C-alpha cells in the first residue's frame, strides 16, 4: 500500500527572520543597559527567563519542520525538532473528508497574503493542513486528491471525498488553537514571575549598599 510523506517548514522562513531580528535588537538593548546602567532596578534578570522562552520560539520558527505521514490507516503529524505542540494522530475512520481552502490574510483591510491549502478534516471538526501553501486552487486540489487516494486504499471503507471548505475552521479547531496559545501564554506569564523571583533572591544575596547619613 502507498504511503505519502509531506515535509514542509512549520512557518514561512521570513517570519523566523523577522522575529530573529527583533530578538537581536532586544538582546543589544539588554547588553547596553547592563554595561552602562548596571545599578538600575529592576535589572535584566526580570526579563531573562521570558526572553529565553521567546528565543526558543524564534528558533522553532526558523528550524522546525512539519512532517505528515499519510497511510490507508490514517495520518500522523509532528512539528520538530523543537517541541511547540504535541503530535497529532488521526485514524482513517475519524476522517470526515479531505479539503482545499483559500487562505487570505488581511491587515486593516489590506490583503497581505493569499494562498491555498490542502488537508483533512476530522469528524469532530479538526482541520489539519498537510500541504501548504499553494499558489493556485488546482495545485491544492491535486494535493488533496493525492491524500484522499492514499486513504481510500483501505478496503471496505466508505470513500473519502475532497471538498472545498471555508477559511474559518470549525469550533473544535478554534478551541484547540486557543488552548495551544493559552498554554504558551501561561508559560510566558510564569517566566515573568520566575524573573522577578530571581531578582528578589539576587538582592537578598547581594543587597544594595545603603548610604548612611550621620546626624550631628
PyMOL CGO cylinders between C-alpha atoms (Angstrom):
from pymol import cmd
from pymol.cgo import CYLINDER

trace = [
    CYLINDER, 0.00, 0.00, 0.00, 1.14, 3.51, -0.81, 0.3, 1, 1, 1, 1, 1, 1,
    CYLINDER, 1.14, 3.51, -0.81, 2.38, 5.85, 1.91, 0.3, 1, 1, 1, 1, 1, 1,
    CYLINDER, 2.38, 5.85, 1.91, 2.54, 9.63, 1.49, 0.3, 1, 1, 1, 1, 1, 1,
    CYLINDER, 2.54, 9.63, 1.49, 5.00, 11.76, 3.44, 0.3, 1, 1, 1, 1, 1, 1,
    CYLINDER, 5.00, 11.76, 3.44, 4.87, 15.54, 3.26, 0.3, 1, 1, 1, 1, 1, 1,
    CYLINDER, 4.87, 15.54, 3.26, 7.65, 17.57, 4.89, 0.3, 1, 1, 1, 1, 1, 1,
    CYLINDER, 7.65, 17.57, 4.89, 7.40, 21.35, 4.88, 0.3, 1, 1, 1, 1, 1, 1,
    CYLINDER, 7.40, 21.35, 4.88, 8.52, 24.26, 7.00, 0.3, 1, 1, 1, 1, 1, 1,
    CYLINDER, 8.52, 24.26, 7.00, 6.39, 24.76, 10.09, 0.3, 1, 1, 1, 1, 1, 1,
    CYLINDER, 6.39, 24.76, 10.09, 6.29, 28.50, 9.37, 0.3, 1, 1, 1, 1, 1, 1,
    CYLINDER, 6.29, 28.50, 9.37, 7.49, 30.51, 6.35, 0.3, 1, 1, 1, 1, 1, 1,
    CYLINDER, 7.49, 30.51, 6.35, 11.16, 31.43, 6.73, 0.3, 1, 1, 1, 1, 1, 1,
    CYLINDER, 11.16, 31.43, 6.73, 10.55, 35.23, 6.58, 0.3, 1, 1, 1, 1, 1, 1,
    CYLINDER, 10.55, 35.23, 6.58, 8.62, 35.01, 9.87, 0.3, 1, 1, 1, 1, 1, 1,
    CYLINDER, 8.62, 35.01, 9.87, 11.66, 33.48, 11.54, 0.3, 1, 1, 1, 1, 1, 1,
    CYLINDER, 11.66, 33.48, 11.54, 13.99, 36.08, 10.06, 0.3, 1, 1, 1, 1, 1, 1,
    CYLINDER, 13.99, 36.08, 10.06, 11.79, 38.96, 11.23, 0.3, 1, 1, 1, 1, 1, 1,
    CYLINDER, 11.79, 38.96, 11.23, 11.41, 37.63, 14.77, 0.3, 1, 1, 1, 1, 1, 1,
    CYLINDER, 11.41, 37.63, 14.77, 15.14, 36.87, 14.95, 0.3, 1, 1, 1, 1, 1, 1,
    CYLINDER, 15.14, 36.87, 14.95, 15.93, 40.47, 14.05, 0.3, 1, 1, 1, 1, 1, 1,
    CYLINDER, 15.93, 40.47, 14.05, 13.59, 41.68, 16.79, 0.3, 1, 1, 1, 1, 1, 1,
    CYLINDER, 13.59, 41.68, 16.79, 15.23, 39.36, 19.33, 0.3, 1, 1, 1, 1, 1, 1,
    CYLINDER, 15.23, 39.36, 19.33, 18.69, 40.65, 18.38, 0.3, 1, 1, 1, 1, 1, 1,
    CYLINDER, 18.69, 40.65, 18.38, 17.52, 44.24, 18.94, 0.3, 1, 1, 1, 1, 1, 1,
    CYLINDER, 17.52, 44.24, 18.94, 16.23, 43.32, 22.40, 0.3, 1, 1, 1, 1, 1, 1,
    CYLINDER, 16.23, 43.32, 22.40, 19.48, 41.49, 23.17, 0.3, 1, 1, 1, 1, 1, 1,
    CYLINDER, 19.48, 41.49, 23.17, 21.56, 44.52, 22.16, 0.3, 1, 1, 1, 1, 1, 1,
    CYLINDER, 21.56, 44.52, 22.16, 19.36, 46.77, 24.31, 0.3, 1, 1, 1, 1, 1, 1,
    CYLINDER, 19.36, 46.77, 24.31, 19.78, 44.46, 27.30, 0.3, 1, 1, 1, 1, 1, 1,
    CYLINDER, 19.78, 44.46, 27.30, 23.56, 44.29, 26.92, 0.3, 1, 1, 1, 1, 1, 1,
    CYLINDER, 23.56, 44.29, 26.92, 23.78, 48.08, 26.59, 0.3, 1, 1, 1, 1, 1, 1,
    CYLINDER, 23.78, 48.08, 26.59, 21.68, 48.61, 29.71, 0.3, 1, 1, 1, 1, 1, 1,
    CYLINDER, 21.68, 48.61, 29.71, 23.73, 46.09, 31.70, 0.3, 1, 1, 1, 1, 1, 1,
    CYLINDER, 23.73, 46.09, 31.70, 27.03, 47.73, 30.75, 0.3, 1, 1, 1, 1, 1, 1,
    CYLINDER, 27.03, 47.73, 30.75, 26.09, 51.40, 31.10, 0.3, 1, 1, 1, 1, 1, 1,
    CYLINDER, 26.09, 51.40, 31.10, 23.40, 51.20, 33.78, 0.3, 1, 1, 1, 1, 1, 1,
    CYLINDER, 23.40, 51.20, 33.78, 24.45, 48.28, 35.99, 0.3, 1, 1, 1, 1, 1, 1,
    CYLINDER, 24.45, 48.28, 35.99, 22.73, 49.61, 39.12, 0.3, 1, 1, 1, 1, 1, 1,
    CYLINDER, 22.73, 49.61, 39.12, 19.29, 50.12, 37.57, 0.3, 1, 1, 1, 1, 1, 1,
    CYLINDER, 19.29, 50.12, 37.57, 16.48, 48.23, 39.28, 0.3, 1, 1, 1, 1, 1, 1,
    CYLINDER, 16.48, 48.23, 39.28, 14.79, 46.04, 38.34, 0.3, 1, 1, 1, 1, 1, 1,
    CYLINDER, 14.79, 46.04, 38.34, 17.69, 44.51, 36.46, 0.3, 1, 1, 1, 1, 1, 1,
    CYLINDER, 17.69, 44.51, 36.46, 17.78, 42.47, 33.28, 0.3, 1, 1, 1, 1, 1, 1,
    CYLINDER, 17.78, 42.47, 33.28, 17.22, 39.34, 35.40, 0.3, 1, 1, 1, 1, 1, 1,
    CYLINDER, 17.22, 39.34, 35.40, 13.49, 40.12, 35.41, 0.3, 1, 1, 1, 1, 1, 1,
    CYLINDER, 13.49, 40.12, 35.41, 13.10, 39.55, 31.67, 0.3, 1, 1, 1, 1, 1, 1,
    CYLINDER, 13.10, 39.55, 31.67, 15.79, 36.91, 31.13, 0.3, 1, 1, 1, 1, 1, 1,
    CYLINDER, 15.79, 36.91, 31.13, 13.53, 33.84, 31.62, 0.3, 1, 1, 1, 1, 1, 1,
    CYLINDER, 13.53, 33.84, 31.62, 10.86, 35.32, 29.35, 0.3, 1, 1, 1, 1, 1, 1,
    CYLINDER, 10.86, 35.32, 29.35, 13.49, 36.29, 26.79, 0.3, 1, 1, 1, 1, 1, 1,
    CYLINDER, 13.49, 36.29, 26.79, 14.94, 32.77, 26.81, 0.3, 1, 1, 1, 1, 1, 1,
    CYLINDER, 14.94, 32.77, 26.81, 11.47, 31.36, 26.11, 0.3, 1, 1, 1, 1, 1, 1,
    CYLINDER, 11.47, 31.36, 26.11, 11.00, 33.85, 23.27, 0.3, 1, 1, 1, 1, 1, 1,
    CYLINDER, 11.00, 33.85, 23.27, 14.34, 32.84, 21.76, 0.3, 1, 1, 1, 1, 1, 1,
    CYLINDER, 14.34, 32.84, 21.76, 13.18, 29.21, 21.86, 0.3, 1, 1, 1, 1, 1, 1,
    CYLINDER, 13.18, 29.21, 21.86, 10.09, 30.16, 19.86, 0.3, 1, 1, 1, 1, 1, 1,
    CYLINDER, 10.09, 30.16, 19.86, 12.16, 32.17, 17.37, 0.3, 1, 1, 1, 1, 1, 1,
    CYLINDER, 12.16, 32.17, 17.37, 14.48, 29.24, 16.68, 0.3, 1, 1, 1, 1, 1, 1,
    CYLINDER, 14.48, 29.24, 16.68, 11.45, 26.97, 16.35, 0.3, 1, 1, 1, 1, 1, 1,
    CYLINDER, 11.45, 26.97, 16.35, 10.12, 29.33, 13.67, 0.3, 1, 1, 1, 1, 1, 1,
    CYLINDER, 10.12, 29.33, 13.67, 13.44, 29.12, 11.83, 0.3, 1, 1, 1, 1, 1, 1,
    CYLINDER, 13.44, 29.12, 11.83, 14.41, 25.44, 12.06, 0.3, 1, 1, 1, 1, 1, 1,
    CYLINDER, 14.41, 25.44, 12.06, 11.20, 23.49, 12.74, 0.3, 1, 1, 1, 1, 1, 1,
    CYLINDER, 11.20, 23.49, 12.74, 9.61, 21.30, 10.09, 0.3, 1, 1, 1, 1, 1, 1,
    CYLINDER, 9.61, 21.30, 10.09, 6.09, 19.93, 9.90, 0.3, 1, 1, 1, 1, 1, 1,
    CYLINDER, 6.09, 19.93, 9.90, 6.10, 16.29, 8.82, 0.3, 1, 1, 1, 1, 1, 1,
    CYLINDER, 6.10, 16.29, 8.82, 2.89, 14.48, 7.93, 0.3, 1, 1, 1, 1, 1, 1,
    CYLINDER, 2.89, 14.48, 7.93, 2.70, 10.77, 7.12, 0.3, 1, 1, 1, 1, 1, 1,
    CYLINDER, 2.70, 10.77, 7.12, -0.50, 9.57, 5.45, 0.3, 1, 1, 1, 1, 1, 1,
    CYLINDER, -0.50, 9.57, 5.45, -1.31, 5.84, 5.16, 0.3, 1, 1, 1, 1, 1, 1,
    CYLINDER, -1.31, 5.84, 5.16, -4.55, 3.96, 4.45, 0.3, 1, 1, 1, 1, 1, 1,
    CYLINDER, -4.55, 3.96, 4.45, -4.94, 3.65, 8.23, 0.3, 1, 1, 1, 1, 1, 1,
    CYLINDER, -4.94, 3.65, 8.23, -4.83, 7.39, 8.88, 0.3, 1, 1, 1, 1, 1, 1,
    CYLINDER, -4.83, 7.39, 8.88, -2.23, 10.05, 9.43, 0.3, 1, 1, 1, 1, 1, 1,
    CYLINDER, -2.23, 10.05, 9.43, 0.28, 11.38, 11.93, 0.3, 1, 1, 1, 1, 1, 1,
    CYLINDER, 0.28, 11.38, 11.93, 1.68, 14.90, 12.11, 0.3, 1, 1, 1, 1, 1, 1,
    CYLINDER, 1.68, 14.90, 12.11, 4.64, 16.19, 14.11, 0.3, 1, 1, 1, 1, 1, 1,
    CYLINDER, 4.64, 16.19, 14.11, 6.41, 19.53, 14.37, 0.3, 1, 1, 1, 1, 1, 1,
    CYLINDER, 6.41, 19.53, 14.37, 10.09, 19.10, 15.25, 0.3, 1, 1, 1, 1, 1, 1,
    CYLINDER, 10.09, 19.10, 15.25, 12.96, 19.24, 16.31, 0.3, 1, 1, 1, 1, 1, 1,
    CYLINDER, 12.96, 19.24, 16.31, 11.88, 21.87, 18.88, 0.3, 1, 1, 1, 1, 1, 1,
    CYLINDER, 11.88, 21.87, 18.88, 8.66, 20.92, 20.64, 0.3, 1, 1, 1, 1, 1, 1,
    CYLINDER, 8.66, 20.92, 20.64, 5.97, 23.57, 20.21, 0.3, 1, 1, 1, 1, 1, 1,
    CYLINDER, 5.97, 23.57, 20.21, 2.85, 21.38, 20.23, 0.3, 1, 1, 1, 1, 1, 1,
    CYLINDER, 2.85, 21.38, 20.23, 2.03, 17.70, 20.77, 0.3, 1, 1, 1, 1, 1, 1,
    CYLINDER, 2.03, 17.70, 20.77, 1.97, 15.37, 17.75, 0.3, 1, 1, 1, 1, 1, 1,
    CYLINDER, 1.97, 15.37, 17.75, -1.39, 14.78, 16.12, 0.3, 1, 1, 1, 1, 1, 1,
    CYLINDER, -1.39, 14.78, 16.12, -2.77, 11.39, 15.09, 0.3, 1, 1, 1, 1, 1, 1,
    CYLINDER, -2.77, 11.39, 15.09, -5.98, 10.73, 13.20, 0.3, 1, 1, 1, 1, 1, 1,
    CYLINDER, -5.98, 10.73, 13.20, -7.27, 7.30, 12.24, 0.3, 1, 1, 1, 1, 1, 1,
    CYLINDER, -7.27, 7.30, 12.24, -8.97, 6.63, 8.92, 0.3, 1, 1, 1, 1, 1, 1,
    CYLINDER, -8.97, 6.63, 8.92, -12.43, 6.11, 10.47, 0.3, 1, 1, 1, 1, 1, 1,
    CYLINDER, -12.43, 6.11, 10.47, -12.26, 9.54, 12.16, 0.3, 1, 1, 1, 1, 1, 1,
    CYLINDER, -12.26, 9.54, 12.16, -11.62, 11.47, 8.94, 0.3, 1, 1, 1, 1, 1, 1,
    CYLINDER, -11.62, 11.47, 8.94, -14.68, 13.23, 7.52, 0.3, 1, 1, 1, 1, 1, 1,
    CYLINDER, -14.68, 13.23, 7.52, -13.15, 14.40, 4.23, 0.3, 1, 1, 1, 1, 1, 1,
    CYLINDER, -13.15, 14.40, 4.23, -10.11, 15.89, 2.58, 0.3, 1, 1, 1, 1, 1, 1,
    CYLINDER, -10.11, 15.89, 2.58, -10.30, 19.57, 1.79, 0.3, 1, 1, 1, 1, 1, 1,
    CYLINDER, -10.30, 19.57, 1.79, -8.92, 22.52, -0.07, 0.3, 1, 1, 1, 1, 1, 1,
    CYLINDER, -8.92, 22.52, -0.07, -9.34, 26.06, 1.20, 0.3, 1, 1, 1, 1, 1, 1,
    CYLINDER, -9.34, 26.06, 1.20, -8.24, 29.53, 0.29, 0.3, 1, 1, 1, 1, 1, 1,
    CYLINDER, -8.24, 29.53, 0.29, -6.38, 31.42, 3.00, 0.3, 1, 1, 1, 1, 1, 1,
    CYLINDER, -6.38, 31.42, 3.00, -6.39, 35.22, 2.87, 0.3, 1, 1, 1, 1, 1, 1,
    CYLINDER, -6.39, 35.22, 2.87, -4.52, 37.31, 5.45, 0.3, 1, 1, 1, 1, 1, 1,
    CYLINDER, -4.52, 37.31, 5.45, -5.59, 40.94, 5.89, 0.3, 1, 1, 1, 1, 1, 1,
    CYLINDER, -5.59, 40.94, 5.89, -4.31, 43.87, 7.93, 0.3, 1, 1, 1, 1, 1, 1,
    CYLINDER, -4.31, 43.87, 7.93, -6.71, 46.82, 8.28, 0.3, 1, 1, 1, 1, 1, 1,
    CYLINDER, -6.71, 46.82, 8.28, -8.48, 45.79, 5.12, 0.3, 1, 1, 1, 1, 1, 1,
    CYLINDER, -8.48, 45.79, 5.12, -5.26, 45.36, 3.12, 0.3, 1, 1, 1, 1, 1, 1,
    CYLINDER, -5.26, 45.36, 3.12, -4.59, 41.91, 1.68, 0.3, 1, 1, 1, 1, 1, 1,
    CYLINDER, -4.59, 41.91, 1.68, -1.13, 40.81, 2.85, 0.3, 1, 1, 1, 1, 1, 1,
    CYLINDER, -1.13, 40.81, 2.85, -1.05, 37.23, 1.62, 0.3, 1, 1, 1, 1, 1, 1,
    CYLINDER, -1.05, 37.23, 1.62, -3.28, 34.77, -0.22, 0.3, 1, 1, 1, 1, 1, 1,
    CYLINDER, -3.28, 34.77, -0.22, -2.68, 31.08, -0.87, 0.3, 1, 1, 1, 1, 1, 1,
    CYLINDER, -2.68, 31.08, -0.87, -4.36, 27.66, -0.92, 0.3, 1, 1, 1, 1, 1, 1,
    CYLINDER, -4.36, 27.66, -0.92, -4.05, 24.73, 1.49, 0.3, 1, 1, 1, 1, 1, 1,
    CYLINDER, -4.05, 24.73, 1.49, -4.87, 21.02, 1.30, 0.3, 1, 1, 1, 1, 1, 1,
    CYLINDER, -4.87, 21.02, 1.30, -5.55, 18.78, 4.27, 0.3, 1, 1, 1, 1, 1, 1,
    CYLINDER, -5.55, 18.78, 4.27, -8.05, 16.61, 6.10, 0.3, 1, 1, 1, 1, 1, 1,
    CYLINDER, -8.05, 16.61, 6.10, -10.92, 17.37, 8.46, 0.3, 1, 1, 1, 1, 1, 1,
    CYLINDER, -10.92, 17.37, 8.46, -11.90, 15.04, 11.27, 0.3, 1, 1, 1, 1, 1, 1,
    CYLINDER, -11.90, 15.04, 11.27, -15.39, 14.00, 12.33, 0.3, 1, 1, 1, 1, 1, 1,
    CYLINDER, -15.39, 14.00, 12.33, -15.03, 16.35, 15.33, 0.3, 1, 1, 1, 1, 1, 1,
    CYLINDER, -15.03, 16.35, 15.33, -14.16, 19.29, 13.10, 0.3, 1, 1, 1, 1, 1, 1,
    CYLINDER, -14.16, 19.29, 13.10, -10.37, 19.42, 13.43, 0.3, 1, 1, 1, 1, 1, 1,
    CYLINDER, -10.37, 19.42, 13.43, -8.71, 20.78, 10.30, 0.3, 1, 1, 1, 1, 1, 1,
    CYLINDER, -8.71, 20.78, 10.30, -5.16, 19.55, 9.66, 0.3, 1, 1, 1, 1, 1, 1,
    CYLINDER, -5.16, 19.55, 9.66, -3.24, 21.27, 6.89, 0.3, 1, 1, 1, 1, 1, 1,
    CYLINDER, -3.24, 21.27, 6.89, -0.96, 18.78, 5.17, 0.3, 1, 1, 1, 1, 1, 1,
    CYLINDER, -0.96, 18.78, 5.17, 0.23, 20.57, 2.05, 0.3, 1, 1, 1, 1, 1, 1,
    CYLINDER, 0.23, 20.57, 2.05, 0.54, 24.37, 2.04, 0.3, 1, 1, 1, 1, 1, 1,
    CYLINDER, 0.54, 24.37, 2.04, 0.97, 26.96, 0.62, 0.3, 1, 1, 1, 1, 1, 1,
    CYLINDER, 0.97, 26.96, 0.62, -0.16, 26.53, -2.99, 0.3, 1, 1, 1, 1, 1, 1,
    CYLINDER, -0.16, 26.53, -2.99, -0.36, 29.40, -5.42, 0.3, 1, 1, 1, 1, 1, 1,
    CYLINDER, -0.36, 29.40, -5.42, -3.42, 28.06, -7.24, 0.3, 1, 1, 1, 1, 1, 1,
    CYLINDER, -3.42, 28.06, -7.24, -6.59, 26.16, -6.38, 0.3, 1, 1, 1, 1, 1, 1,
    CYLINDER, -6.59, 26.16, -6.38, -5.65, 23.49, -8.92, 0.3, 1, 1, 1, 1, 1, 1,
    CYLINDER, -5.65, 23.49, -8.92, -2.40, 22.72, -7.10, 0.3, 1, 1, 1, 1, 1, 1,
    CYLINDER, -2.40, 22.72, -7.10, -4.21, 22.41, -3.78, 0.3, 1, 1, 1, 1, 1, 1,
    CYLINDER, -4.21, 22.41, -3.78, -6.87, 20.18, -5.35, 0.3, 1, 1, 1, 1, 1, 1,
    CYLINDER, -6.87, 20.18, -5.35, -4.18, 17.92, -6.79, 0.3, 1, 1, 1, 1, 1, 1,
    CYLINDER, -4.18, 17.92, -6.79, -2.53, 17.60, -3.35, 0.3, 1, 1, 1, 1, 1, 1,
    CYLINDER, -2.53, 17.60, -3.35, -5.86, 16.91, -1.60, 0.3, 1, 1, 1, 1, 1, 1,
    CYLINDER, -5.86, 16.91, -1.60, -6.77, 14.29, -4.22, 0.3, 1, 1, 1, 1, 1, 1,
    CYLINDER, -6.77, 14.29, -4.22, -3.46, 12.53, -3.69, 0.3, 1, 1, 1, 1, 1, 1,
    CYLINDER, -3.46, 12.53, -3.69, -4.11, 12.43, 0.07, 0.3, 1, 1, 1, 1, 1, 1,
    CYLINDER, -4.11, 12.43, 0.07, -7.59, 11.02, -0.50, 0.3, 1, 1, 1, 1, 1, 1,
    CYLINDER, -7.59, 11.02, -0.50, -6.24, 8.37, -2.88, 0.3, 1, 1, 1, 1, 1, 1,
    CYLINDER, -6.24, 8.37, -2.88, -3.87, 7.07, -0.19, 0.3, 1, 1, 1, 1, 1, 1,
    CYLINDER, -3.87, 7.07, -0.19, -6.60, 7.00, 2.47, 0.3, 1, 1, 1, 1, 1, 1,
    CYLINDER, -6.60, 7.00, 2.47, -9.00, 5.29, 0.09, 0.3, 1, 1, 1, 1, 1, 1,
    CYLINDER, -9.00, 5.29, 0.09, -6.69, 2.28, -0.29, 0.3, 1, 1, 1, 1, 1, 1,
    CYLINDER, -6.69, 2.28, -0.29, -8.20, 0.93, 2.94, 0.3, 1, 1, 1, 1, 1, 1,
    CYLINDER, -8.20, 0.93, 2.94, -10.50, -1.95, 1.91, 0.3, 1, 1, 1, 1, 1, 1,
    CYLINDER, -10.50, -1.95, 1.91, -14.17, -1.97, 2.88, 0.3, 1, 1, 1, 1, 1, 1,
    CYLINDER, -14.17, -1.97, 2.88, -14.31, 1.72, 3.84, 0.3, 1, 1, 1, 1, 1, 1,
    CYLINDER, -14.31, 1.72, 3.84, -16.57, 4.47, 2.51, 0.3, 1, 1, 1, 1, 1, 1,
    CYLINDER, -16.57, 4.47, 2.51, -14.51, 6.53, 0.03, 0.3, 1, 1, 1, 1, 1, 1,
    CYLINDER, -14.51, 6.53, 0.03, -13.25, 9.85, 1.39, 0.3, 1, 1, 1, 1, 1, 1,
    CYLINDER, -13.25, 9.85, 1.39, -14.23, 12.81, -0.76, 0.3, 1, 1, 1, 1, 1, 1,
    CYLINDER, -14.23, 12.81, -0.76, -12.39, 16.05, -1.47, 0.3, 1, 1, 1, 1, 1, 1,
    CYLINDER, -12.39, 16.05, -1.47, -14.34, 19.20, -0.61, 0.3, 1, 1, 1, 1, 1, 1,
    CYLINDER, -14.34, 19.20, -0.61, -13.73, 22.91, -0.65, 0.3, 1, 1, 1, 1, 1, 1,
    CYLINDER, -13.73, 22.91, -0.65, -14.14, 24.45, 2.83, 0.3, 1, 1, 1, 1, 1, 1,
    CYLINDER, -14.14, 24.45, 2.83, -14.21, 27.93, 4.26, 0.3, 1, 1, 1, 1, 1, 1,
    CYLINDER, -14.21, 27.93, 4.26, -11.11, 29.59, 5.67, 0.3, 1, 1, 1, 1, 1, 1,
    CYLINDER, -11.11, 29.59, 5.67, -12.65, 29.85, 9.14, 0.3, 1, 1, 1, 1, 1, 1,
    CYLINDER, -12.65, 29.85, 9.14, -12.27, 26.41, 10.77, 0.3, 1, 1, 1, 1, 1, 1,
    CYLINDER, -12.27, 26.41, 10.77, -14.95, 24.79, 12.90, 0.3, 1, 1, 1, 1, 1, 1,
    CYLINDER, -14.95, 24.79, 12.90, -15.36, 25.42, 16.62, 0.3, 1, 1, 1, 1, 1, 1,
    CYLINDER, -15.36, 25.42, 16.62, -13.30, 22.39, 17.71, 0.3, 1, 1, 1, 1, 1, 1,
    CYLINDER, -13.30, 22.39, 17.71, -10.28, 23.52, 15.72, 0.3, 1, 1, 1, 1, 1, 1,
    CYLINDER, -10.28, 23.52, 15.72, -10.60, 27.08, 17.04, 0.3, 1, 1, 1, 1, 1, 1,
    CYLINDER, -10.60, 27.08, 17.04, -10.73, 25.78, 20.63, 0.3, 1, 1, 1, 1, 1, 1,
    CYLINDER, -10.73, 25.78, 20.63, -7.65, 23.62, 20.08, 0.3, 1, 1, 1, 1, 1, 1,
    CYLINDER, -7.65, 23.62, 20.08, -5.75, 26.60, 18.68, 0.3, 1, 1, 1, 1, 1, 1,
    CYLINDER, -5.75, 26.60, 18.68, -6.80, 28.76, 21.64, 0.3, 1, 1, 1, 1, 1, 1,
    CYLINDER, -6.80, 28.76, 21.64, -5.68, 26.01, 24.04, 0.3, 1, 1, 1, 1, 1, 1,
    CYLINDER, -5.68, 26.01, 24.04, -2.20, 25.93, 22.50, 0.3, 1, 1, 1, 1, 1, 1,
    CYLINDER, -2.20, 25.93, 22.50, -1.95, 29.74, 22.54, 0.3, 1, 1, 1, 1, 1, 1,
    CYLINDER, -1.95, 29.74, 22.54, -3.14, 29.74, 26.16, 0.3, 1, 1, 1, 1, 1, 1,
    CYLINDER, -3.14, 29.74, 26.16, -0.51, 27.17, 27.10, 0.3, 1, 1, 1, 1, 1, 1,
    CYLINDER, -0.51, 27.17, 27.10, 2.33, 29.29, 25.71, 0.3, 1, 1, 1, 1, 1, 1,
    CYLINDER, 2.33, 29.29, 25.71, 0.86, 32.46, 27.23, 0.3, 1, 1, 1, 1, 1, 1,
    CYLINDER, 0.86, 32.46, 27.23, 0.83, 30.73, 30.62, 0.3, 1, 1, 1, 1, 1, 1,
    CYLINDER, 0.83, 30.73, 30.62, 4.49, 29.78, 30.15, 0.3, 1, 1, 1, 1, 1, 1,
    CYLINDER, 4.49, 29.78, 30.15, 5.39, 33.41, 29.40, 0.3, 1, 1, 1, 1, 1, 1,
    CYLINDER, 5.39, 33.41, 29.40, 3.48, 34.63, 32.46, 0.3, 1, 1, 1, 1, 1, 1,
    CYLINDER, 3.48, 34.63, 32.46, 5.24, 32.02, 34.60, 0.3, 1, 1, 1, 1, 1, 1,
    CYLINDER, 5.24, 32.02, 34.60, 8.59, 33.16, 33.15, 0.3, 1, 1, 1, 1, 1, 1,
    CYLINDER, 8.59, 33.16, 33.15, 7.83, 36.72, 34.29, 0.3, 1, 1, 1, 1, 1, 1,
    CYLINDER, 7.83, 36.72, 34.29, 7.26, 35.53, 37.86, 0.3, 1, 1, 1, 1, 1, 1,
    CYLINDER, 7.26, 35.53, 37.86, 10.46, 33.46, 37.70, 0.3, 1, 1, 1, 1, 1, 1,
    CYLINDER, 10.46, 33.46, 37.70, 12.35, 36.59, 36.61, 0.3, 1, 1, 1, 1, 1, 1,
    CYLINDER, 12.35, 36.59, 36.61, 11.00, 38.67, 39.50, 0.3, 1, 1, 1, 1, 1, 1,
    CYLINDER, 11.00, 38.67, 39.50, 11.80, 35.91, 41.97, 0.3, 1, 1, 1, 1, 1, 1,
    CYLINDER, 11.80, 35.91, 41.97, 15.35, 35.73, 40.58, 0.3, 1, 1, 1, 1, 1, 1,
    CYLINDER, 15.35, 35.73, 40.58, 15.66, 39.48, 41.09, 0.3, 1, 1, 1, 1, 1, 1,
    CYLINDER, 15.66, 39.48, 41.09, 14.43, 39.29, 44.67, 0.3, 1, 1, 1, 1, 1, 1,
    CYLINDER, 14.43, 39.29, 44.67, 16.75, 36.42, 45.56, 0.3, 1, 1, 1, 1, 1, 1,
    CYLINDER, 16.75, 36.42, 45.56, 19.69, 38.23, 43.95, 0.3, 1, 1, 1, 1, 1, 1,
    CYLINDER, 19.69, 38.23, 43.95, 19.04, 41.32, 46.07, 0.3, 1, 1, 1, 1, 1, 1,
    CYLINDER, 19.04, 41.32, 46.07, 18.88, 39.18, 49.21, 0.3, 1, 1, 1, 1, 1, 1,
    CYLINDER, 18.88, 39.18, 49.21, 22.26, 37.62, 48.42, 0.3, 1, 1, 1, 1, 1, 1,
    CYLINDER, 22.26, 37.62, 48.42, 23.84, 40.87, 47.22, 0.3, 1, 1, 1, 1, 1, 1,
    CYLINDER, 23.84, 40.87, 47.22, 22.00, 43.70, 48.99, 0.3, 1, 1, 1, 1, 1, 1,
    CYLINDER, 22.00, 43.70, 48.99, 22.26, 47.21, 47.57, 0.3, 1, 1, 1, 1, 1, 1,
    CYLINDER, 22.26, 47.21, 47.57, 24.70, 49.31, 49.65, 0.3, 1, 1, 1, 1, 1, 1,
    CYLINDER, 24.70, 49.31, 49.65, 22.89, 51.99, 51.59, 0.3, 1, 1, 1, 1, 1, 1,
    CYLINDER, 22.89, 51.99, 51.59, 24.44, 55.41, 52.21, 0.3, 1, 1, 1, 1, 1, 1,
    CYLINDER, 24.44, 55.41, 52.21, 24.48, 56.05, 55.91, 0.3, 1, 1, 1, 1, 1, 1,
    CYLINDER, 24.48, 56.05, 55.91, 23.95, 59.65, 56.95, 0.3, 1, 1, 1, 1, 1, 1,
    CYLINDER, 23.95, 59.65, 56.95, 25.12, 60.75, 60.37, 0.3, 1, 1, 1, 1, 1, 1,
    CYLINDER, 25.12, 60.75, 60.37, 23.29, 63.44, 62.34, 0.3, 1, 1, 1, 1, 1, 1,
    CYLINDER, 23.29, 63.44, 62.34, 25.40, 65.63, 64.45, 0.3, 1, 1, 1, 1, 1, 1,
]
cmd.load_cgo(trace, "trace")
